[in-house]
Amino acid sequence: MNPAGCLQGPDGKERQRIWSYFSTMDAQRALFTAQQQWLTLELARVVNLANRYKALGGWTPPP
């Protein structure tokens, strides 16, 4: 390997590996965002369930 080869950009195979890596990272980021949104909705569902239970008289605060 000559020193000039270090200054050249990646070849086709290396570009494909880099592209594949970035695609994987992008998919993982999208999955993480979807999981965060799902957890936010699940928390809202549980809070609403507790509020409904309390509104129907199923909970009284301790003295």
N, C-alpha and C positions, 0 to 999 in steps of 0.2 A: 504494500500500500504506500503510495507516495503522499507527501504532504499536501499536494494540490487536491487530492481526492477528498480530504477532510473539509475543504471549502465548498464542495459541490452540495447541492440539495439532495434529499433522499431520492432513491430510485423508485420505480413503480411498486415493487413489493413492499418496500419500507413505507411508502405513502399509504398503501392499502392497510398495513398494520396500524399506522398512526390514525387513519380514518376510522378503522374498526374500534380502536381504543376510545376515540372521542365519541363515537356513536354509542358505545357501551356506557360511558360516563353520562352522556345526555339521557339515555334511557333510565339509568339509575336515579338521576336527578328528577326526572319526571315521575318515577315511581315514588320517591320520597315525598314529593309535593302532593301526590294523590293520597298517600298514607296520612300525611298531616291533615289534609282536608277531611278525610274520613274520620280521623280522631276528633277533629273539631265538631263534626256533625254528631258523632256518637256521644260526646260530652254534652252537647246541647240536648240530645234526646234523653239522656239520663237525668239532667237537671230538670227538664220539662216534666218527666215522669214523677220526680220527687215533688215538684211544685203542685202537680195535679193531685197527688196523694194527700199533700198537706191541705190543699184547698177543699178537698172533699171531707176533711175532718179526721183524717187518719193519723194525724200527728199532733201531739201537744208538747209544747216545750217543757223541760223539766223545771220544777219550782226553784 
